[in-house]
Amino acid sequence: MKLNVNKDILKLATECARGQICQQGGGKPCCEISDTVNGTVFFTDKRHPMGCDYQCGFGSKHLCVCPVRQEIHKQHRL
């Protein structure tokens, strides 16, 4: 499944050092969203293996503030 994210959302990810790799190779995200709070706060259980400028530690989880990753989760529940 190709996960196309709106170009306006892609433009919001200006800090992405990986060039939105989550949109390449079929668009499968590299990290898995484990929890959300009201669809506005997103958490992953694991840190991205190569590091991510949009993740920060929050207790035993990692807060995800990537607009591209959040949009993929909202659209496709991935």
Backbone as JSON, one array per atom type, in Angstrom:
{
  "sequence": "MKLNVNKDILKLATECARGQICQQGGGKPCCEISDTVNGTVFFTDKRHPMGCDYQCGFGSKHLCVCPVRQEIHKQHRL",
  "N": [[0.84, -1.17, 0.0], [0.65, 2.14, -0.9], [1.44, 4.99, 0.81], [0.43, 7.95, 0.51], [1.09, 11.2, 1.42], [-0.25, 14.39, 1.88], [1.2, 17.11, 0.14], [1.42, 19.56, 1.46], [1.55, 18.81, 4.14], [3.92, 17.35, 4.09], [5.72, 19.44, 3.68], [5.76, 20.61, 6.16], [7.5, 19.14, 7.67], [10.19, 20.08, 8.14], [12.47, 19.62, 9.65], [13.31, 17.06, 9.21], [15.84, 14.84, 8.99], [16.14, 12.66, 7.44], [14.93, 12.91, 5.02], [12.18, 12.39, 4.71], [11.92, 9.53, 4.73], [9.97, 7.74, 5.35], [8.17, 7.93, 3.35], [9.17, 6.62, 1.24], [9.87, 3.58, -0.56], [7.35, 2.32, -0.68], [6.14, 3.58, 1.36], [5.89, 2.67, 3.99], [5.81, 3.27, 7.41], [8.66, 3.83, 9.55], [8.61, 3.73, 12.29], [6.4, 2.67, 14.92], [3.29, 3.82, 15.94], [2.25, 3.7, 19.18], [0.46, 4.61, 21.11], [-2.11, 7.1, 21.45], [-3.26, 10.36, 22.4], [-6.27, 11.66, 22.43], [-6.03, 11.85, 19.66], [-4.15, 13.77, 19.1], [-1.74, 13.81, 20.42], [1.06, 11.8, 20.11], [2.61, 8.64, 20.61], [5.48, 6.49, 20.57], [6.8, 3.2, 21.15], [9.43, 2.57, 20.78], [12.58, 4.03, 19.99], [13.51, 5.49, 16.9], [15.7, 3.55, 14.91], [17.85, 4.86, 13.62], [17.81, 7.28, 14.75], [15.78, 10.19, 15.26], [14.69, 13.39, 14.52], [12.23, 14.21, 15.31], [11.36, 12.8, 17.49], [11.19, 12.42, 21.03], [12.26, 11.46, 24.28], [9.9, 10.32, 26.69], [9.19, 9.45, 29.61], [8.85, 5.99, 29.69], [8.33, 5.82, 27.04], [8.34, 7.28, 23.71], [7.81, 10.48, 22.54], [6.19, 11.46, 19.64], [6.43, 13.92, 17.3], [6.3, 14.3, 14.64], [4.94, 15.65, 11.77], [4.37, 14.27, 9.39], [4.43, 11.53, 10.08], [2.36, 11.5, 11.96], [0.18, 12.17, 10.35], [0.09, 9.94, 8.65], [-0.68, 8.03, 10.51], [-3.19, 9.03, 11.29], [-4.64, 8.87, 8.85], [-4.42, 6.16, 8.04], [-4.28, 4.52, 10.23], [-1.87, 3.34, 10.97]],
  "CA": [[0.0, 0.0, 0.0], [1.4, 3.4, -0.98], [0.88, 5.96, 1.74], [0.71, 9.3, 0.02], [0.75, 12.27, 2.35], [-0.43, 15.67, 1.22], [2.45, 17.87, 0.02], [1.45, 20.6, 2.48], [2.0, 18.15, 5.36], [5.35, 17.06, 3.9], [6.47, 20.69, 3.82], [5.85, 20.93, 7.58], [8.56, 18.32, 8.26], [11.45, 20.71, 7.72], [13.58, 19.14, 10.48], [13.56, 15.65, 8.92], [17.18, 14.59, 8.47], [16.08, 11.46, 6.61], [14.25, 13.22, 3.76], [10.89, 11.71, 4.74], [12.13, 8.14, 4.29], [8.71, 7.01, 5.55], [7.4, 8.03, 2.12], [9.85, 5.85, 0.21], [9.74, 2.13, -0.44], [5.97, 1.95, -0.41], [5.6, 4.48, 2.37], [5.67, 2.05, 5.3], [6.53, 4.02, 8.45], [9.76, 3.16, 10.24], [8.26, 3.58, 13.71], [5.0, 2.32, 15.13], [2.59, 4.6, 16.96], [1.71, 2.75, 20.15], [-0.65, 5.24, 21.84], [-2.41, 8.5, 21.14], [-4.13, 11.04, 23.34], [-7.24, 12.47, 21.68], [-5.62, 12.01, 18.26], [-3.29, 14.94, 18.92], [-0.44, 13.5, 21.01], [1.4, 10.48, 19.58], [3.72, 7.98, 21.29], [6.03, 5.24, 20.05], [7.48, 2.44, 22.2], [10.86, 2.48, 20.48], [13.23, 5.12, 19.26], [13.9, 5.13, 15.54], [17.06, 3.01, 15.0], [18.86, 5.81, 13.13], [17.52, 8.56, 15.38], [14.74, 10.99, 14.6], [14.58, 14.74, 15.08], [10.85, 14.42, 15.74], [11.06, 11.96, 18.65], [11.9, 12.73, 22.26], [11.89, 10.56, 25.35], [8.85, 10.75, 27.6], [9.05, 8.27, 30.47], [9.32, 4.78, 29.02], [7.94, 5.9, 25.63], [8.91, 8.4, 22.97], [6.82, 11.38, 21.97], [6.39, 11.68, 18.21], [5.85, 15.18, 16.87], [6.48, 14.38, 13.19], [3.65, 15.86, 11.11], [4.16, 13.24, 8.37], [4.09, 10.28, 10.77], [1.04, 11.69, 12.56], [-0.81, 12.13, 9.27], [-0.03, 8.53, 8.23], [-1.48, 7.34, 11.54], [-4.58, 9.52, 11.2], [-5.28, 8.4, 7.62], [-4.37, 4.72, 7.81], [-4.18, 3.82, 11.52], [-0.6, 2.61, 11.02]],
  "C": [[0.89, 1.25, 0.0], [0.7, 4.42, -0.1], [1.26, 7.37, 1.31], [0.21, 10.33, 1.02], [0.72, 13.57, 1.56], [0.88, 16.46, 1.25], [2.56, 18.99, 1.05], [1.93, 20.04, 3.83], [3.5, 17.84, 5.26], [6.21, 18.3, 4.11], [6.64, 21.09, 5.28], [7.01, 20.21, 8.27], [9.94, 18.84, 7.85], [12.66, 20.21, 8.49], [13.98, 17.7, 10.16], [14.92, 15.47, 8.25], [17.21, 13.41, 7.51], [15.33, 11.68, 5.29], [12.93, 12.48, 3.61], [10.98, 10.28, 4.18], [10.86, 7.31, 4.46], [7.82, 7.08, 4.31], [8.03, 7.27, 0.98], [9.61, 4.37, 0.43], [8.34, 1.68, -0.09], [5.34, 2.77, 0.7], [5.34, 3.86, 3.72], [6.48, 2.8, 6.35], [7.59, 3.18, 9.14], [9.45, 2.92, 11.71], [6.76, 3.34, 13.84], [4.41, 3.2, 16.23], [1.92, 3.6, 17.9], [0.5, 3.31, 20.9], [-0.88, 6.64, 21.3], [-3.27, 9.06, 22.26], [-4.99, 11.98, 22.52], [-6.83, 12.73, 20.24], [-4.72, 13.2, 18.02], [-1.9, 14.76, 19.51], [-0.13, 12.05, 20.65], [2.64, 9.94, 20.28], [4.17, 6.75, 20.52], [6.71, 4.53, 21.22], [8.99, 2.47, 22.03], [11.34, 3.72, 19.76], [13.59, 4.62, 17.87], [15.36, 4.68, 15.57], [18.16, 3.97, 14.54], [18.68, 7.18, 13.76], [16.5, 9.34, 14.59], [14.64, 12.33, 15.3], [13.19, 15.04, 15.63], [10.43, 13.51, 16.88], [11.84, 12.47, 19.86], [11.38, 11.82, 23.36], [10.83, 11.17, 26.25], [8.53, 9.55, 28.48], [9.62, 7.06, 29.75], [8.96, 4.76, 27.53], [8.66, 7.07, 24.97], [7.76, 9.19, 22.35], [7.17, 11.61, 20.51], [5.67, 12.97, 17.8], [6.01, 15.38, 15.36], [5.12, 14.56, 12.5], [3.35, 14.8, 10.05], [3.72, 11.93, 9.03], [2.71, 10.36, 11.39], [-0.06, 11.58, 11.5], [-1.01, 10.7, 8.76], [-0.89, 7.77, 9.24], [-2.95, 7.76, 11.46], [-5.31, 8.93, 10.0], [-5.44, 6.88, 7.58], [-4.3, 3.87, 9.07], [-2.95, 2.9, 11.59], [0.36, 3.3, 11.96]]
}
